[in-house]
């Protein structure tokens, strides 16, 4: 039987169809994680704009005005 660490508490839990909360170890850990997701606690860092990006105001070099 394959066991994985619960993403919430780290406790080993069986990764089988019998574990209805997989990959979590319990309904409690699953609901805590769902609450954090719903509250937008999980964030992916955004890339900061670098100086290499062209501003929208920049003139198009192919523009023959």
C-alpha positions in Angstrom: 0.0 0.0 0.0 1.4 3.4 -1.0 1.4 6.1 1.7 1.8 9.8 1.1 2.4 12.7 3.4 -0.8 14.7 4.1 -0.3 18.1 2.4 -1.8 19.8 5.5 -0.2 18.1 8.5 2.4 15.8 7.1 1.0 12.6 8.6 1.4 9.6 6.4 -1.9 8.5 4.9 -2.8 5.7 2.5 -3.2 6.7 -1.1 -5.9 4.2 -1.9 -9.5 4.4 -3.1 -10.5 3.4 0.4 -9.2 6.7 1.8 -12.0 9.1 0.7 -10.0 12.2 1.7 -6.8 11.4 -0.2 -4.3 12.9 -0.4 -5.3 14.2 3.0 -5.3 12.1 6.1 -8.7 13.1 7.3 -11.8 15.2 6.6 -10.5 17.8 9.0 -7.2 18.4 7.0 -9.2 18.5 3.8 -11.6 21.1 5.1 -8.8 23.3 6.5 -7.0 23.2 3.2 -10.3 24.0 1.3 -10.9 27.0 3.7 -7.4 28.3 3.0 -8.0 28.0 -0.7 -11.4 29.7 -0.5 -9.8 32.5 1.5 -7.2 32.9 -1.2 -4.4 32.2 1.2 -2.5 30.3 -1.5 -0.7 32.6 -3.9 1.6 32.2 -6.9 4.2 34.9 -7.0 3.8 37.2 -10.0 6.8 38.1 -12.2 7.8 41.7 -11.8 8.1 43.8 -14.9 11.7 44.2 -16.0 13.3 47.0 -17.8 13.4 44.8 -20.9 9.7 45.0 -21.5 8.4 47.5 -24.0 5.9 50.0 -22.6 2.6 50.3 -24.4 3.4 54.0 -25.2 6.5 53.1 -27.1 6.4 53.8 -30.8 6.3 50.9 -33.3 9.6 50.9 -35.2 7.8 49.7 -38.3 5.5 52.7 -38.2 6.4 55.1 -41.1 4.9 58.3 -39.9 
